[in-house]
Amino acid sequence: MIKNIDHIGIAVSSLDEALPLYTDVFQLKLEGVETVESQGVRVAFVSAGNTMLELLEALSPDSPIAKFIEKRGQGIHHIALGVENIETRIQQIKEKGMKMIDEKSRIGAHHANVAFLHPKATAGILYEFCERNQTEEDHE
C-alpha cells in the first residue's frame, strides 16, 4: 500500500547555491544534510509541510545525478512514494509486468529502504518506493 508522497527529489548542481532559495526565500526548515556514497550524492532534506524536498547534488561527474543534470538540467528528478513492506510492493509491481530498476530494496538517505521503478514503465516519471523505519518517521 502506498501511504503518502514521502519526498520529491530535486537535482541541483550545488547544494550551497540551491539551499538559500528553500531556506531564505521559501523559509522552509533544513532538516539535515548527508552524503550517500552508494548513490553518489550529497543530499539535503527540506521540510515542506507534510512532504520533504530532497535536494540531490552529485559527488562526481559520472554519478546518475550529474548525468541527469547534463542531459535535462536541474529540476525534479523523482517522486518518492512512502510504502509499507517494500519487498512485497516490489514483487507486486513485477507481477504486473512493470520494470524495476532495483529488483530488491537498498539503503538510501536517512537509512530508508528504497527501490526505483523504471521510468519507461511509468510514462517517463522516475518513482521511488521508500520504506522508513518507524523510529525515523517519528523524528520527522
N, C-alpha and C positions, 0 to 999 in steps of 0.2 A: 504494500500500500504506500502511496505517496502521501507524505504528511504535510509538506509545505515546500515553498521555494526557500531552500537553505541559504543560497547566496547567488550573486551574479558575478562571474569572473570578468574582469576588465583588463585587457593587455595594455601596459604602459611602457614607454621607453625608459622612464626613470621614476622611481617612487618619490625621490626627493622633489622632483619637479611637479609630479601629479598630486601629491598629498595636500598642498595648500588649497587646491580647488575644493576638496572634500571637507577639510577641517576648518579652513578660514572662511571661504566663501559660502559653502553649504552649511557650515557649523555642525558637522557630524562628528561623532566621537571616534577617535582612533582607538581600536581595541588591542592592537598589537601588530608587531612586525616579526616575521620569522623567515628562515631560509629552509627550503625543502629541496635538499640536494638531489634526491631521487627523481624529482621532476624538473630540475634545472631552473628553479625560480626562487626569487625573494618575494614574499607576499606581505601585504598589509591588509588587515581586516578593518573596515569602517562600518560602524553600526548605522543603518538607515531604517530605524523603526524596527519592524518585525523581520527584516531581511538584512543580511550583511552584504556589503560590496567587498569583493576580494580583488585588490589591485595586484597584478602579476608583472613582475619585472624579470627579464631573462638574466640568468647568471653568465651565459656565454652566447656567442653569435650562432652556435649550432643547436641551441635549445629550441623546443617547439614554440615557445612564446616569441623568441627572436624571429623564427621563420614566419610565424603568423603575422607579426608586425611588418616584416619585409614584404609580405605578399598582400596584406589587406590594410595595413596601417593600424594605429592604436584604436581600441574600441572594445565593444563587447566580444568576449571570447567564448564564454559558455554560460549556461544556466544550470545551477546545481539544484537537484530535487532531493529533499530530505526523505529518506526511506527507512523502514524497519526491515531487518533481516536482509541485508544487501545480497547475500549469496542466493537466496531464494528468488529475489527480484531479478537478478542476472539470469538465472535459469528460466524464469517465466518469459523474459524478453527473448531469449534464444529459442525457446519452444515456439514462439510466434514468428520465427524466421527472421528476426531482426539481428543485424550485425552489431557486435560489441567490439570496441577497441580493446577493452580489458575483459578477458574471459573469467577472471577472478578479481576480487577486490584487492586493492593495495592501500598502503598508508599514505594519506595526503596531509595537508596542512591541519593543524590542531589535532593531529593524530587520529583523524577521522578515517574510516574505511571508505574508499572511493572507487568508482568504476565509470568509465566513459562509454557512451553509446556512439556508434559510428555516425557521423553527420549524414552520410549517404542514406542511412535508414530513417532519418528524421527530417527530411526536407531541408537539409543543409544546416541545421542547427546542432551544435555540439551540446549534448546534455550530459550531465554528470550525476550519478547516483551518489549520495553522501549519507553515510550512517555514522552518526556521532554517538559516543557512549553517553549514558545518562549523566554522569558527572560533568562532562564537558558542556552538555546542554544546560545544566543547572547554573553554570557560571556565566552564561551569556545573557 
